[in-house]
């Protein structure tokens, strides 16, 4: 399943690609990009947000770190 997606998966760590098939990019924002992924074991569909490290490389970005952490906490609580 999804055998033609290898080039996209080469952009991610094995820890991610061993569990998920990266299908396509859904969108890009100020901090990173969101991908449609499928869990390999169950074929369950998910959205995976990849936050770019360079977004956090400046001391003035502390507020950004807090917003991203808040988003993570909110998304953990959602059943979506």
Secondary structure by P-SEA (a helix, b strand, c coil): cccccccccccccaaaaacccccccccccccbbbbbcccccccbbbbbbbbbccccccccaaaaaaaaaaaaaaaaaccc
